[in-house]
């Protein structure tokens, strides 16, 4: 296994494992209170949505809405180019997400492409061309049709406790005057972790010692994975754009979207200050 695969596995596994552990601690008391039979339909529905079985409902949770007639007219030239590239409706369903400032398309479920409000506004102002808009929509269509993003909603649900705690911790550190000191203590977490491992081993709790050592080791591995630069792996969307000669147009949109959102807090806060 290469370093890149190890890094990608750590970035994916640590939040998922942490979120799953928190859910396992929270759900049993919750189920005991509201009753198992009342939870079964909700669990079946949640798993169906997370697996992309109910396309519209999954898209609704992702913020997708049906385009208005004016939005359809605005997107028509880009949709024509999508259809010529065999990546447009009815193969995929195109929705819009109003209030999203990004310029690059998002995906949901098995065949839904979501055009952000920023892309529509840029088309209306004429700051981007229909081929550029088609490039990001085709990228989304090729990606979602490949099944590459299908489990994304399920992953988001599992890691939700991790993201919530990470965002809260990051906001707390930024708000406190002793933020740098807290960051320094975080970087030295091996010291209390080592003491906990030693104490557990000496008091006859080898399993707790192993679990504590694994948690501390994974925390350092996750921090290393986040701080290590890596080359992005090509996705099915990237391959489709390369075939159509639209890669440069999509790269320009990505750069413009990043510049547009520069200085704005991300939608899902991360524990960047503690990395």
N, C-alpha and C positions, 0 to 999 in steps of 0.2 A: 504494500500500500504506500503510495507516494505521500510526500508532505502535504501536497494540495488536498488530497483526499482526507488525510487526517484532520487538517484544518477545517474542511467543510463539515466533516462528521462531528467535530467538537462544537462548531457553531450551531449545528442543528440539534444535536443530542442533548446538550446541557440544559437549554431552556425547556425542551420537551420533557426530559426526565424530572426536572424541578417542578414544572407545572403539573405533571401527572402525580407526583408525590403529594403536592398540596391538595389536589382534587381528591386523592384517596383519603386524606385526613379530614376533608370537609364534607364529602358526600355521605358517608355512612350516618353521621348524626342527622343530616338533613333528611335522608331517606326515612330514618326512624321516626321523624316528626310528622312528615306529610303523608307517609304511607307508600309502600312499594307499588301498589296497584295504580296509584295516581301518577307515579313517575314513569311507568312503562310506556304509555303513549307518547309522552314528551321525549323520552330517550330514543324511541324509534324514529320520531320525527326529526330530532336533532341529528341522529346518525345518517338519516336519508339526505338531509340538507347538506351535511358535511361531506358526504360522498358524492354530491352533485346529482342526486337522483331527481330532485325537484328543482328544475332549472330556474323558474321564475322566483321562487321563494329564496333560493340561494342568491340570486342576483339582487333581490330586494335587500337582503342583509348586507350585501356589498355596496349598497347605495345606488344601484342602477334603477333608472326610471325610463319609461317609454318616451322617445323624442316627440316634441311638439311638431306641428306642421312646419313652423319656421325653422326649427332645428333640422328637420329632415331636408328642407330645401337647402340649408347651409351645408349640410354634409353630402348632398347629392353628387357633386363632382368626385369627391373622395370615394364614395360608395361605388360609382361607376368604375373607377380604377381598381377597386377591390374585386369587383365582379369579373373584370377582365383578367385579373390574376388568379381567378378561381378561389378567392378567399372571402367572398362577400355573401350577403344574404341570398338564398335561405340556408346556406351551409352554416352560417353563424347568425346569431341574433345580436343586433346592435342596440345598445341602450346608452343613456347619458347619465353622468353624475354631476348635477349642478352644485356649485360651490367649491368644486375641486380645482385648485389653481394650476395643477400640473398640466403639461402638454402631451404626455405620453399615455397611451391607452392602457387600460387595466383589463383583467379577465375574471370570469367567474364560472363555476360549474363546468359543464362539458362543452358548451359551444356559445358562450356569451362573451361579447367584447363590449367594454364600457368606455365611451368617449368622455374624458373629463371636461368640466366647464371651461377650463383654461384653454383647451384646444378649440372649443367652439368660439370663445371670445377672440382668440388670435385669428381664426378664419374670418370672423366678422370684421375685424380691423384690417385684414389684409396683411398682417405681419408674417403669416406663413401661407404657403401655397397649398392647393388641393393635393398635389403629389406628396408633399411632406406629411400632410394629414393622413393620406392613404398609407404612407410608409409605416406609421406607428399603429394604425388600425390593422394592417396586414400582419405586422409583427405580433400583435395580440391574437389575431385569428389563428395564425400558424401555431402559436404557443398553446392556446387552449385546445385546439383540435388534436394536438399531439398527446393530450392528457398530462402534460408536464405540470400544470398548476391545479389539477383536480383535487388533490388532498389538502390544498392550502387552507381552506376554511376549517377543516378538522384540526390541522396543526395549530391554527390560530386559537381555537377553543382550548386545546390542551395546554398551550403555553400562556394562556391569558393570565393566570396568577403570577407567573414569572414577569411578564411585561408590566403588570400592575405594580408589583413590588419594586421592580427595577426603576420604573418611572417615578414612584414615590421617593425612593432612596436618592435618585439623582436630583429631584426637586428640593429635597431636604438639605442635601449637601450644598447646593447652590445658594439656598436661603440662609444657611447658618454662617456666622462670621468665621467659625473655625473649620471651614471646608477643607483647606489644604491639610490640616492636621488629621482630619478624618480619612482623607485619601491616603496619607502616609500610614495610618494604622491599618487600612485595608491592604496595602502592599506588604505589610508585615504579618499578615494573617497566618503565616506558617508557624509563627512562634506559639500563639495560643492553640492552634491546631495540633502542633506537636505535643504540647503539654496534655491536651485532651486525649490524644492517642496513647501516650505513655501511661496516663492515669487509668484509662480503661483497660489497658493490658495488664497493669499491675494489680488491679482490683478484681481480676477474673472475668472481664467482659471482652473477650477477643473479637466477637462479632461487631460490637460497637466501635472497637478500635479500628477494625478494617473499614467499616462504613465511614467513620470520621476521616480516615486517611484518604479514602477515595473521593470524598466531598472536597477536601482541601486540594487534592491533586487536580480534580476536574476544574475547580475554580481558577487555578493557575493556567491550566490548559486552555480554558475558554478565553482568558485574558490574552494569552499568547496568540490564539487564533484570531481574535479581533484586531490585534495590533500588527499582525504580519500581513504585509501587502501580498496580494495574489492576483493573477491574471484571470479575469472573468471567463468562465467556460461558455462557448457558443451554445445558444439555445436553438430549438427548432425555428423560432421567429427570426433569429439572426441568419440562419441558413436560408430561409425563404427570401429574406431581403437581399442577401448576397446573390441569389439566383436571378432576382428581378432587377438588380442594379440599384436598389434603393437604400443601401446601407448608409451611405453618406448623409442622406436626408434624415434618417432616423437618428444618427449620431448628433446632428445639429439640433434636433428637437430635444434630445436628452441634455445636451449642454445648455440650451436655453432654459429648459425646465429647472435645472439645477441652479442657474443664475437667478431665475425668478424667485425660487424658494430660499435663496441664500439669506441666512439670518432668521428664518422662521423655524420654530420648534417642529420636529417631525411629528407625524400623526401618531406614531407609537413610540413613546419615549424609551430610550435605552440607557443603560447604566454606564454612559460614556465617561463620566467624571471619576468613576471608580475603576475603570479599566486600567 
